[in-house]
């Protein structure tokens, strides 16, 4: 694996450079991803963009699943659950519930409480009226 960090300021093309590097590597048959990290979105703000590139492996999903121990894989129909219970395709909440159930690292009650607080805070700010997701 080869990783690159590109530092700069907003407006200098830092995010675009990482994305272009990712596309170039993908064009050559490698797996690649690019993602930025920044605070306030304004011209001149500090920006860091990351790129990770690796050679493809001859490992299909079936082989990967066969190597998984029982209890270490949980498939969550997250979008379907979100549509059914939230009325919108927001898979984050069902995925967090699946993570809580699978790992036990956080309790499901804590996940539900965190989602509730976030939705309430966003409603107070009026974000739900501007078409922004509530969860």
N, C-alpha and C positions, 0 to 999 in steps of 0.2 A: 504494500500500500504506500502511496505517496500523498502527502498532505501539504497544502499551501495555505498560508495566511497572508492576506493582503490588507495593509492598513492605509487609511487615508481620511479624507474629509468628504462630507456629503457633496455630491455634484462632481466629484473627480472620476467617477466611473469605476469605483472599487467593486461594487456589486456586479456590474456588467462584466468586468474583467474575469471574475471568478466564474460567472455563468458561461462566458465564452470559452474559458479553459475546460470547463466541464463538457460542453458540447463538442469541442475538438477531440477530447479523449474518447467520448462516446462514439464519435464518427470513426475512430480508429479501432473500435471493437472493445473498449474497456468500459468497466462500470465506473460511473462518475456522479458526483453530486456537488452542488454548490449551495451555500446558504450564508446570509448576512447576519450581523449582529450590530444593532445600533439603538440609540436611545431616541431622543426626540427627532422627528423627521423634519430637519431644516437644513438649508444650505450651509455648509461649513461645519456641521456637527461631526464628531468623530465616528468613523465607521470601520468595522473589521469585517472582511468577507473571507469565508473558508471554502476550500476545495479539497475534495478527497477523491482519489482515483485508484482503482485497483484492477488487476487482470481478472478476466472472467474465469470462473471455475467450472469444471464439468460436474456440477452438482445440481440436480433438479429438485423441485419441491418435494416430490415423492421420497427421494433419498433423505432429504432433510427431515421430513415428518417421521420416517422410519427410525431415525436416530434419536428422536425425542422420547424421553421417559414418560411413563403414564403420569398425568397430573401436571406436566410442564407445558401443555399446549391447550389453549382454550380459544375456540372460534366463536366470536360474538357477531351475530348479524346486526351490527351497530346501526347502520343506516335504516334498516327495516324497523328496529326497535324505536329509534328516534322518530321516525315518521308515525308510528303507531301511537306513541305516548306523548310526543311533543308537537306533532303535526308539521315538523320541518326536518329536513335531512341534516341534522346536527349530530354526528356520531360520537362526539367527544364524551358526552355524559354516559352512554352505554359502555364505551370502552373503559372509562374510569371504573365503572361498576364491575366490569369483567376483571380488570387489574386487581381490584380489592378482593374479589372472590378467589382469584387464582393465587395471589401471592400472600395475602394476609398482612402486607406491609402497612396498609391503612384499612380502617374499618369501613364497611359500607355506610354506616350511619354518619361517619365523618365526611365521606364523599357527598352524600345527600345534603348534609348541612352546608358544606362549602358551595355546592351548586345553588342552594337556596339563598345563601348570603349574597352570592354574586348576582343572581337574578334580581333580588330585591334592590341591591345597590344600583344596578343598571336601570331598573324601573324608576328609581328616585331621580336619576340623572336624565331620564327621558330618552335613553338610547333606543328603547324598544319602539318609540314613535318614529325614529329616523331610519328604521329598517335594519338596524344592527342586531346581530344575534344576541339572544339573552343568555345562552349558555355556551 
